[in-house]
Amino acid sequence: MQGQLDEAHATIIQEKEEAKLAIEQAPPVIKEVPVVDNTKLELLKNQNDELEVTSDTVQRPNIT
């Protein structure tokens, strides 16, 4: 009985060491997650709208 217990314990230790080795050798998993900054997008949209208005004003011929 004690022999079986020692054998099971040795097997567990060996499997644990094999798992550690497999984890160390495995390539890292890099997951890219898109980040959306709505504040920055809104700011840029507003600036773009202002530039379009300015561009329209500059391009419009002056009729006097």
A tleap script that builds the chain and sets N, CA, C and O, in Angstrom:
source leaprc.protein.ff14SB
mol = sequence {
  NMET GLN GLY GLN LEU ASP GLU ALA HIE ALA
  THR ILE ILE GLN GLU LYS GLU GLU ALA LYS
  LEU ALA ILE GLU GLN ALA PRO PRO VAL ILE
  LYS GLU VAL PRO VAL VAL ASP ASN THR LYS
  LEU GLU LEU LEU LYS ASN GLN ASN ASP GLU
  LEU GLU VAL THR SER ASP THR VAL GLN ARG
  PRO ASN ILE CTHR
}
set mol.1.N position { 0.828 -1.196 0.000 }
set mol.1.CA position { 0.000 0.000 0.000 }
set mol.1.C position { 0.875 1.264 0.000 }
set mol.1.O position { 0.631 2.198 -0.764 }
set mol.2.N position { 1.890 1.278 0.862 }
set mol.2.CA position { 2.788 2.439 0.935 }
set mol.2.C position { 3.545 2.611 -0.374 }
set mol.2.O position { 3.815 3.731 -0.807 }
set mol.3.N position { 3.881 1.493 -0.996 }
set mol.3.CA position { 4.588 1.543 -2.267 }
set mol.3.C position { 3.742 2.196 -3.351 }
set mol.3.O position { 4.259 2.976 -4.151 }
set mol.4.N position { 2.471 1.893 -3.387 }
set mol.4.CA position { 1.570 2.498 -4.363 }
set mol.4.C position { 1.423 3.997 -4.107 }
set mol.4.O position { 1.367 4.792 -5.045 }
set mol.5.N position { 1.362 4.373 -2.836 }
set mol.5.CA position { 1.245 5.782 -2.474 }
set mol.5.C position { 2.500 6.550 -2.897 }
set mol.5.O position { 2.410 7.654 -3.434 }
set mol.6.N position { 3.669 5.957 -2.650 }
set mol.6.CA position { 4.928 6.597 -3.059 }
set mol.6.C position { 5.015 6.717 -4.579 }
set mol.6.O position { 5.489 7.723 -5.105 }
set mol.7.N position { 4.554 5.684 -5.275 }
set mol.7.CA position { 4.572 5.702 -6.739 }
set mol.7.C position { 3.627 6.786 -7.277 }
set mol.7.O position { 3.980 7.503 -8.212 }
set mol.8.N position { 2.454 6.904 -6.703 }
set mol.8.CA position { 1.499 7.930 -7.130 }
set mol.8.C position { 2.060 9.325 -6.865 }
set mol.8.O position { 1.907 10.229 -7.687 }
set mol.9.N position { 2.703 9.490 -5.727 }
set mol.9.CA position { 3.299 10.783 -5.381 }
set mol.9.C position { 4.411 11.143 -6.374 }
set mol.9.O position { 4.508 12.288 -6.818 }
set mol.10.N position { 5.243 10.161 -6.716 }
set mol.10.CA position { 6.326 10.388 -7.671 }
set mol.10.C position { 5.757 10.738 -9.047 }
set mol.10.O position { 6.306 11.592 -9.743 }
set mol.11.N position { 4.676 10.095 -9.437 }
set mol.11.CA position { 4.038 10.380 -10.724 }
set mol.11.C position { 3.488 11.802 -10.748 }
set mol.11.O position { 3.616 12.507 -11.749 }
set mol.12.N position { 2.887 12.211 -9.665 }
set mol.12.CA position { 2.336 13.570 -9.575 }
set mol.12.C position { 3.451 14.606 -9.691 }
set mol.12.O position { 3.306 15.599 -10.404 }
set mol.13.N position { 4.551 14.379 -8.999 }
set mol.13.CA position { 5.687 15.306 -9.053 }
set mol.13.C position { 6.249 15.365 -10.474 }
set mol.13.O position { 6.574 16.449 -10.960 }
set mol.14.N position { 6.367 14.226 -11.141 }
set mol.14.CA position { 6.888 14.186 -12.510 }
set mol.14.C position { 5.954 14.931 -13.463 }
set mol.14.O position { 6.419 15.695 -14.310 }
set mol.15.N position { 4.659 14.720 -13.336 }
set mol.15.CA position { 3.701 15.415 -14.197 }
set mol.15.C position { 3.732 16.916 -13.956 }
set mol.15.O position { 3.595 17.705 -14.891 }
set mol.16.N position { 3.911 17.303 -12.713 }
set mol.16.CA position { 3.984 18.723 -12.378 }
set mol.16.C position { 5.206 19.368 -13.023 }
set mol.16.O position { 5.119 20.473 -13.558 }
set mol.17.N position { 6.340 18.682 -12.974 }
set mol.17.CA position { 7.565 19.194 -13.593 }
set mol.17.C position { 7.431 19.261 -15.113 }
set mol.17.O position { 7.907 20.208 -15.739 }
set mol.18.N position { 6.783 18.258 -15.707 }
set mol.18.CA position { 6.551 18.265 -17.149 }
set mol.18.C position { 5.634 19.420 -17.555 }
set mol.18.O position { 5.842 20.048 -18.593 }
set mol.19.N position { 4.634 19.695 -16.742 }
set mol.19.CA position { 3.720 20.803 -17.025 }
set mol.19.C position { 4.450 22.142 -16.945 }
set mol.19.O position { 4.235 23.018 -17.782 }
set mol.20.N position { 5.315 22.302 -15.938 }
set mol.20.CA position { 6.107 23.529 -15.820 }
set mol.20.C position { 6.972 23.731 -17.054 }
set mol.20.O position { 7.054 24.836 -17.591 }
set mol.21.N position { 7.620 22.652 -17.503 }
set mol.21.CA position { 8.484 22.714 -18.681 }
set mol.21.C position { 7.670 23.079 -19.928 }
set mol.21.O position { 8.106 23.896 -20.739 }
set mol.22.N position { 6.505 22.481 -20.077 }
set mol.22.CA position { 5.652 22.776 -21.234 }
set mol.22.C position { 5.213 24.244 -21.227 }
set mol.22.O position { 5.162 24.883 -22.278 }
set mol.23.N position { 4.903 24.770 -20.057 }
set mol.23.CA position { 4.495 26.176 -19.938 }
set mol.23.C position { 5.656 27.092 -20.294 }
set mol.23.O position { 5.462 28.089 -20.989 }
set mol.24.N position { 6.847 26.776 -19.835 }
set mol.24.CA position { 8.024 27.596 -20.126 }
set mol.24.C position { 8.358 27.594 -21.612 }
set mol.24.O position { 8.809 28.608 -22.145 }
set mol.25.N position { 8.143 26.472 -22.284 }
set mol.25.CA position { 8.491 26.346 -23.696 }
set mol.25.C position { 7.398 26.861 -24.629 }
set mol.25.O position { 7.661 27.118 -25.804 }
set mol.26.N position { 6.209 27.012 -24.134 }
set mol.26.CA position { 5.094 27.471 -24.970 }
set mol.26.C position { 5.296 28.942 -25.343 }
set mol.26.O position { 5.737 29.741 -24.517 }
set mol.27.N position { 4.974 29.293 -26.586 }
set mol.27.CA position { 5.103 30.695 -26.980 }
set mol.27.C position { 4.045 31.531 -26.260 }
set mol.27.O position { 2.951 31.043 -25.976 }
set mol.28.N position { 4.372 32.784 -25.968 }
set mol.28.CA position { 3.394 33.628 -25.295 }
set mol.28.C position { 2.221 33.953 -26.222 }
set mol.28.O position { 2.389 34.103 -27.432 }
set mol.29.N position { 1.065 34.055 -25.642 }
set mol.29.CA position { -0.129 34.397 -26.410 }
set mol.29.C position { -0.364 35.891 -26.238 }
set mol.29.O position { -0.591 36.383 -25.132 }
set mol.30.N position { -0.304 36.595 -27.358 }
set mol.30.CA position { -0.520 38.043 -27.318 }
set mol.30.C position { -1.846 38.321 -28.006 }
set mol.30.O position { -2.016 38.050 -29.194 }
set mol.31.N position { -2.753 38.850 -27.260 }
set mol.31.CA position { -4.070 39.145 -27.809 }
set mol.31.C position { -4.219 40.653 -27.903 }
set mol.31.O position { -4.138 41.366 -26.903 }
set mol.32.N position { -4.438 41.125 -29.123 }
set mol.32.CA position { -4.609 42.557 -29.322 }
set mol.32.C position { -6.074 42.914 -29.129 }
set mol.32.O position { -6.969 42.262 -29.666 }
set mol.33.N position { -6.291 43.945 -28.363 }
set mol.33.CA position { -7.641 44.405 -28.091 }
set mol.33.C position { -7.750 45.838 -28.584 }
set mol.33.O position { -6.988 46.702 -28.150 }
set mol.34.N position { -8.687 46.099 -29.483 }
set mol.34.CA position { -8.822 47.478 -29.963 }
set mol.34.C position { -9.303 48.397 -28.840 }
set mol.34.O position { -10.201 48.059 -28.070 }
set mol.35.N position { -8.682 49.550 -28.779 }
set mol.35.CA position { -9.056 50.527 -27.766 }
set mol.35.C position { -9.670 51.719 -28.480 }
set mol.35.O position { -9.050 52.305 -29.368 }
set mol.36.N position { -10.860 52.070 -28.103 }
set mol.36.CA position { -11.548 53.183 -28.730 }
set mol.36.C position { -11.654 54.309 -27.715 }
set mol.36.O position { -12.233 54.154 -26.640 }
set mol.37.N position { -11.082 55.438 -28.083 }
set mol.37.CA position { -11.143 56.622 -27.227 }
set mol.37.C position { -12.183 57.559 -27.827 }
set mol.37.O position { -11.875 58.366 -28.704 }
set mol.38.N position { -13.417 57.446 -27.346 }
set mol.38.CA position { -14.505 58.237 -27.908 }
set mol.38.C position { -14.293 59.727 -27.714 }
set mol.38.O position { -14.720 60.526 -28.547 }
set mol.39.N position { -13.645 60.109 -26.633 }
set mol.39.CA position { -13.374 61.524 -26.382 }
set mol.39.C position { -12.480 62.083 -27.478 }
set mol.39.O position { -12.754 63.151 -28.024 }
set mol.40.N position { -11.424 61.370 -27.794 }
set mol.40.CA position { -10.493 61.813 -28.833 }
set mol.40.C position { -11.173 61.813 -30.202 }
set mol.40.O position { -10.969 62.730 -30.998 }
set mol.41.N position { -11.976 60.791 -30.474 }
set mol.41.CA position { -12.691 60.744 -31.749 }
set mol.41.C position { -13.643 61.931 -31.893 }
set mol.41.O position { -13.727 62.536 -32.962 }
set mol.42.N position { -14.349 62.258 -30.835 }
set mol.42.CA position { -15.287 63.387 -30.876 }
set mol.42.C position { -14.539 64.699 -31.078 }
set mol.42.O position { -14.982 65.554 -31.845 }
set mol.43.N position { -13.412 64.864 -30.399 }
set mol.43.CA position { -12.597 66.067 -30.542 }
set mol.43.C position { -12.115 66.217 -31.985 }
set mol.43.O position { -12.200 67.301 -32.561 }
set mol.44.N position { -11.612 65.137 -32.560 }
set mol.44.CA position { -11.127 65.187 -33.937 }
set mol.44.C position { -12.266 65.445 -34.923 }
set mol.44.O position { -12.081 66.155 -35.911 }
set mol.45.N position { -13.431 64.878 -34.661 }
set mol.45.CA position { -14.588 65.125 -35.530 }
set mol.45.C position { -14.978 66.592 -35.491 }
set mol.45.O position { -15.260 67.190 -36.530 }
set mol.46.N position { -14.994 67.172 -34.306 }
set mol.46.CA position { -15.329 68.598 -34.180 }
set mol.46.C position { -14.302 69.471 -34.888 }
set mol.46.O position { -14.667 70.430 -35.567 }
set mol.47.N position { -13.033 69.148 -34.735 }
set mol.47.CA position { -11.993 69.916 -35.421 }
set mol.47.C position { -12.127 69.785 -36.928 }
set mol.47.O position { -11.923 70.755 -37.658 }
set mol.48.N position { -12.462 68.612 -37.392 }
set mol.48.CA position { -12.646 68.382 -38.819 }
set mol.48.C position { -13.825 69.215 -39.337 }
set mol.48.O position { -13.737 69.822 -40.404 }
set mol.49.N position { -14.911 69.242 -38.589 }
set mol.49.CA position { -16.070 70.048 -38.988 }
set mol.49.C position { -15.701 71.528 -39.065 }
set mol.49.O position { -16.095 72.222 -40.002 }
set mol.50.N position { -14.942 72.009 -38.077 }
set mol.50.CA position { -14.521 73.410 -38.081 }
set mol.50.C position { -13.642 73.711 -39.295 }
set mol.50.O position { -13.783 74.762 -39.921 }
set mol.51.N position { -12.750 72.805 -39.622 }
set mol.51.CA position { -11.877 73.001 -40.781 }
set mol.51.C position { -12.676 72.996 -42.086 }
set mol.51.O position { -12.356 73.746 -43.008 }
set mol.52.N position { -13.689 72.173 -42.168 }
set mol.52.CA position { -14.529 72.158 -43.363 }
set mol.52.C position { -15.256 73.493 -43.530 }
set mol.52.O position { -15.353 74.008 -44.644 }
set mol.53.N position { -15.757 74.045 -42.450 }
set mol.53.CA position { -16.433 75.343 -42.507 }
set mol.53.C position { -15.442 76.418 -42.929 }
set mol.53.O position { -15.755 77.256 -43.775 }
set mol.54.N position { -14.252 76.399 -42.346 }
set mol.54.CA position { -13.219 77.378 -42.699 }
set mol.54.C position { -12.827 77.220 -44.165 }
set mol.54.O position { -12.659 78.214 -44.873 }
set mol.55.N position { -12.684 75.994 -44.618 }
set mol.55.CA position { -12.317 75.726 -46.012 }
set mol.55.C position { -13.396 76.230 -46.959 }
set mol.55.O position { -13.087 76.823 -47.992 }
set mol.56.N position { -14.658 75.999 -46.617 }
set mol.56.CA position { -15.755 76.483 -47.453 }
set mol.56.C position { -15.754 78.002 -47.520 }
set mol.56.O position { -16.016 78.573 -48.579 }
set mol.57.N position { -15.466 78.660 -46.413 }
set mol.57.CA position { -15.442 80.122 -46.365 }
set mol.57.C position { -14.321 80.661 -47.237 }
set mol.57.O position { -14.515 81.648 -47.947 }
set mol.58.N position { -13.170 80.042 -47.200 }
set mol.58.CA position { -12.015 80.497 -47.967 }
set mol.58.C position { -12.229 80.233 -49.457 }
set mol.58.O position { -11.833 81.055 -50.283 }
set mol.59.N position { -12.825 79.146 -49.805 }
set mol.59.CA position { -13.008 78.772 -51.207 }
set mol.59.C position { -14.171 79.511 -51.868 }
set mol.59.O position { -14.211 79.612 -53.094 }
set mol.60.N position { -15.096 80.019 -51.100 }
set mol.60.CA position { -16.241 80.721 -51.659 }
set mol.60.C position { -15.785 82.056 -52.236 }
set mol.60.O position { -15.109 82.826 -51.554 }
set mol.61.N position { -16.144 82.333 -53.472 }
set mol.61.CA position { -15.741 83.637 -54.052 }
set mol.61.C position { -16.526 84.778 -53.420 }
set mol.61.O position { -17.712 84.651 -53.115 }
set mol.62.N position { -15.850 85.865 -53.238 }
set mol.62.CA position { -16.502 87.060 -52.669 }
set mol.62.C position { -17.262 87.777 -53.778 }
set mol.62.O position { -16.666 88.195 -54.771 }
set mol.63.N position { -18.553 87.917 -53.615 }
set mol.63.CA position { -19.381 88.620 -54.582 }
set mol.63.C position { -19.807 89.944 -53.945 }
set mol.63.O position { -20.550 89.966 -52.964 }
set mol.64.N position { -19.328 91.027 -54.515 }
set mol.64.CA position { -19.694 92.338 -53.989 }
set mol.64.C position { -20.250 93.221 -55.049 }
set mol.64.O position { -20.609 94.366 -54.773 }
savepdb mol mol.pdb
quit
